[in-house]
Amino acid sequence: MDAERGRIRAGDADRESTVRSLQRGLAQGRLTVQEYDERVRAAYAARTLGELAELTQDLPRDLW
C-alpha cells in the first residue's frame, strides 16, 4: 500500500472486511485466538486504511 492510500480514513466496510480476513486466518490456523482477538480490537479502533493493512500484512493475500 502506498503512503498516500495508507492515510485515507477507514470506513465501517473497510473494518468489517479486515475482520473477515482475520476470521479466515483464524479458521486456517494462521492466527492464535489471542492474536485474532487483539487484531479484531485493533481493526475496530483503526482510523486509516494503513492501520488496517498492518493487521493482515503477514497473512496470505488470498485471505484479504
N, C-alpha and C positions, 0 to 999 in steps of 0.2 A: 504494500500500500504506500502510495507516495505521501509525502508530508502534508501537502495541501488537503488531500482527501481525509487524512487522519484527523484533521482539525474540525471536520464537519460535525455538527451536533447530531447525536444519535436519536432516533425516534423509537417509539414502542415496538414497532415492527422489527427494527434492527436488533433490539434487545431480545425479542422472542425468537428470532432466527438464530441468534447466538446460543440461546438456551437449548434450542432443539439440536444444534450441533453438539453441544456438551452432553445432552442426553444420549445421543448416538455414541459418543466417545465412552460414556459410562457403560452402556449396554455391550460394547465391544471389549470391555476390559482395559481400555486405554487410560482411564482415569479411575482413581480410587473414589469411594464415596466422599471422603473428606475433601479431596481435590475438587470434585464435582460441586459440592456444597459451597466451597469457597469461591469458585468461579461463577456460580449462579448468582451469589450475592453481589459479586463484583459486576456482573453483567447488568443487573437491575440498577446498580448505582452508577454505571458508566454514563459519561456525558458526551463522549465523542466516539466516532467510528474507530479511531485509532485505539482507544481503550478497549473496545470490543474485540478488535483484531488481535490484540495481545493475548486474549483469553483462549484463542483457538490456534495460535501460530504453531504449536507443537503437535497438532492433530493433522492427520492426512486431509488433503483438500476435498476428497470425496465426502467428508462429513460436513462440510460447510454448506 
